[in-house]
Amino acid sequence: MSIGNAPDGNSPEDDRPSLPEDDRPSIGRTLRDARVAANLTVEEVSDSTRVRIPIVLAIEEDDFSRCGGDVYARGHVRTLARAVGLDPAALVEQYDAEHGGRPAPTSAAPMFEAERIRPERRRPNWTAAMVAAIVVVIGFVGFTLFGQGDTGAENVADAPAAVRSPSQAPKPAPSKPAPVPSESAIAAVPQDKVTVKLTAVDDKSWISAKARNGKLLFDGLLQKGDSKTFQDDERLDLILGNAGAIELFVNGKKVEDEFAPGQVERLTYTKGDPQVG
């Protein structure tokens, strides 16, 4: 007869009760303890993740109300977990379990994982070519009309006054129509600065804009139909929370990029961007 084994052949260690999930440390406590263990300050975590200091502090207190919704909260938890050396999947799973499950999937990329700077793809500058062609056509038409008006006036002046009829009187030349301003003309900006114009076209979007020296120019929600313009001498750093809803002009040129609805993008532009194709 064997001694020291359980009747079913398992070792006594297998019969020890597991730690209930309810006894797990909270998400905020876990993140704060990992940050302290990694010898990181809140400011250092904020700089490395670009998550604002008030939001980092709120999450460490298990207050997710400042995140702007479950989708943004899950993205912040994942980003902060990676910054302090934790497994992001476990913390996100814990968040879903405590907040009613995972939100409905979207076509967006994982929140706040787009750390790259997206270069502007080179495209033919058709707008500038169309504007130049319109100007040439208008100039030719105007020159022709003015030339015909001057010739008619000279012929009537040489004719005798007795035979001059109202139909022979010189007709005033029609005024030259003003050219319709193009998108490039509307977005014209100084060449010695970097200028970015954002318009929420299809939906609202949270945006953040910083100057080269780190100064926060704007951090908030851009409602549908609203626009914001930012300018700096050298560089602008942007975060678009719903990039698919944004129409973007950089240095007077429209950025024709394919951002998905709900996609988060981190973008950086200088006064030389975008490159002309």
C-alpha positions, 0 to 999 in steps of 0.5 A, spaced: 500 500 500 502 506 498 503 512 503 503 519 502 499 519 495 491 522 494 486 516 493 486 518 485 493 518 484 494 526 485 499 529 489 497 533 495 499 540 492 494 539 487 489 539 492 491 546 494 485 551 493 487 556 487 487 563 488 480 566 486 479 571 481 476 576 486 482 576 490 487 578 484 490 585 485 486 591 481 488 593 475 491 600 477 494 597 483 498 592 479 500 597 474 502 602 480 506 596 483 510 594 476 511 601 475 514 602 482 518 596 481 521 598 475 523 604 478 519 609 473 516 615 475 509 617 472 512 622 468 517 617 465 511 613 463 507 618 460 513 620 456 514 613 453 507 612 452 504 619 450 498 617 455 497 624 459 499 624 466 492 625 469 490 619 465 495 615 468 494 617 475 487 616 474 488 608 471 492 607 477 487 609 482 482 604 478 478 610 475 477 609 467 472 615 467 477 619 464 479 614 458 473 616 454 470 609 453 471 602 454 475 602 447 480 607 449 481 604 456 483 598 454 488 601 449 491 605 455 491 599 459 495 595 454 500 601 453 501 602 460 502 594 461 507 594 456 511 600 459 512 597 465 513 590 463 507 586 464 503 582 460 498 586 457 493 580 455 492 578 462 490 585 464 486 587 458 482 580 460 481 582 467 478 589 465 473 585 460 471 581 466 470 587 470 467 591 465 462 587 462 466 583 457 470 585 450 467 591 446 464 590 439 470 589 434 471 594 429 476 594 423 481 599 427 488 597 429 489 596 436 489 602 440 495 606 441 499 601 437 501 605 431 507 608 434 510 609 427 510 616 423 507 615 417 510 618 411 506 622 406 505 617 399 507 621 393 502 623 388 501 627 382 500 634 384 493 634 380 490 640 383 496 645 382 496 643 374 488 644 374 489 651 377 494 653 372 490 650 366 484 654 369 488 660 370 491 660 362 484 659 359 481 665 363 486 669 361 486 667 354 478 668 354 479 675 357 484 677 352 480 675 347 474 679 349 477 685 351 481 685 344 474 685 340 471 690 345 477 695 343 476 693 335 469 695 335 470 702 339 475 704 333 470 702 328 464 706 330 468 712 332 470 712 324 463 712 322 459 718 320 455 720 326 448 720 322 449 713 320 451 710 327 445 706 330 444 703 337 446 696 335 453 699 332 455 702 339 461 699 343 458 694 348 462 693 354 466 687 355 463 682 360 467 682 367 472 677 367 469 671 372 473 670 378 476 663 378 474 658 383 478 657 389 481 650 390 483 646 396 490 648 395 488 656 395 484 655 401 489 651 405 495 656 403 500 657 408 507 660 410 512 656 407 517 657 413 512 654 418 509 647 418 501 648 418 496 642 419 489 643 419 484 638 421 477 637 420 472 632 423 468 630 416 465 624 417 464 623 425 467 626 431 474 624 433 479 625 439 485 629 437 492 631 441 497 636 438 504 638 440 509 643 438 516 641 437 518 644 444 513 639 447 508 644 448 501 641 448 497 646 443 490 642 443 487 635 447 480 634 446 474 632 442 473 635 435 466 634 433 463 633 426 464 639 422 469 642 426 476 644 424 482 646 428 489 649 425 496 648 428 502 651 426 509 651 429 516 653 426 519 646 425 515 640 427 508 638 429 506 631 433 499 629 432 495 623 435 488 622 432 483 618 436 478 616 430 483 618 424 478 615 419 473 621 420 479 626 419 480 630 413 487 633 414 491 638 410 499 639 411 502 645 409 497 647 404 496 640 401 491 635 402 493 628 405 490 622 401 491 617 406 486 611 407 485 611 415 480 606 417 474 609 422 476 608 429 483 607 427 488 611 432 494 614 428 500 618 431 503 623 426 509 627 425 510 633 420 515 638 419 515 644 414 518 640 408 512 635 408 508 632 405 513 631 399 511 633 392 510 627 388 
